[in-house]
Amino acid sequence: MVKKRKLLYAVPAVLLVAAALGFIYATGWAGEGLQSFIAPPTVAKSTGIGAGLEEQPPPAEPQVARLTDPLNILVVGIDKASSINGPPRPGPWRADVIILVRVDPDSRQVSLLSIPRDTRAHIPGHGTEKIAHAHAYGAMPLTIAAVEELLQVQVDHYMSLDYVTFARMVDILGGIEIDVPREAVTNHMHFKPGKQMMDGRTAYEYIHSRDEPQGDIARIERQQLFLRALLETVRDKAGGLDLVRMYLEFRKSSEISLSLADTLKLVLFARELSMDNLSMQTLPGKPEYIHGISYWIADQQSLRTLHRQLSPVQLSSVPGVERLKD
């Protein structure tokens, strides 16, 4: 019985490793040695005594379907722990980060729209509250419903992860270098302007803390700057084994609706993405206290523009949506 139980636990892990290896090979992201390990070159059989072995032509590159249709992907960050090494807090958890990612293969553009966690929005079945509360009431399904109602746009896929998972992925990559634009002082760290390498713990503090006068809005800007640096690192420096480890880490403690085939398409798209075609915005609005509670009130004119134009065009071309300056 014990052997059978161990086998049951081992099968999913083996399948995940196999899927990850296939993932990096099919995308061409594996190094030459790993590619050879997964699919070693074949050698022709000798045709007679003393005949030399002749290598056959290398096999054709595997063909992976390309992304053809625009996608809206909702990315949600969940703050489950009080610190990077702290135990998980009891659920339910609120959404600490809400980002709608639009990927458009026709224009080769990726646009990220950050929705402040305190945005005042209608949550189906619960009235008007902070949009972050949707996750506490109904996890991802209700969060998706609240975002779709706020922006009047269809969410095609979603993924959610907590800060600790994010920090572990940073460590897998050996850290991320980011050019800090201005001084930031948190409860535990002091970030000075300039380029600096951040490990998982430092990155956790940098993107998690709201200990600034602008609170969540300042944090969103730091998160967007860090995401840009992370994408550049994954695109330019991540090796095949790094991607395997990141894939397994993500699947271990996160939620994702994308199939492996969809993920492959996005990875191929990301490999060819120019950073000039990546835009990051924050939902326009202003802070306001209502009945003693602090909210982010979305600008109605910008919302109306988003309602009309978000699906068919890029966020970066929507009037009223200001792009964050680097």
Secondary structure, 3 states (H helix, E strand, C coil): CHHHHHHHHHHHHHHHHHHHHHHHHHCCCCCHHHHHHHCCCCECCCCCCCCCCCECCCCCCCCCCCCCCCEEEEEEEECCECCCCCCECCCCCCEEEEEEEEEECCCCEEEEEECCCCEEEEECCCEEEECCHHHHHHHHHHHHHHHHHHHCCCCCEEEEEEHHHHHHHHHHCCCEEEEECCCEECCCCEECCEEEEECHHHHHHHHHCCCCCCCHHHHHHHHHHHHHHHHHHHHHCCCHHHHHHHHHHHHHHCEECCCHHHHHHHHHHHHCCCHHHEEEEECCEEEEEECCEEEEEECHHHHHHHHHHCCCCCHHHCCCCCECCC
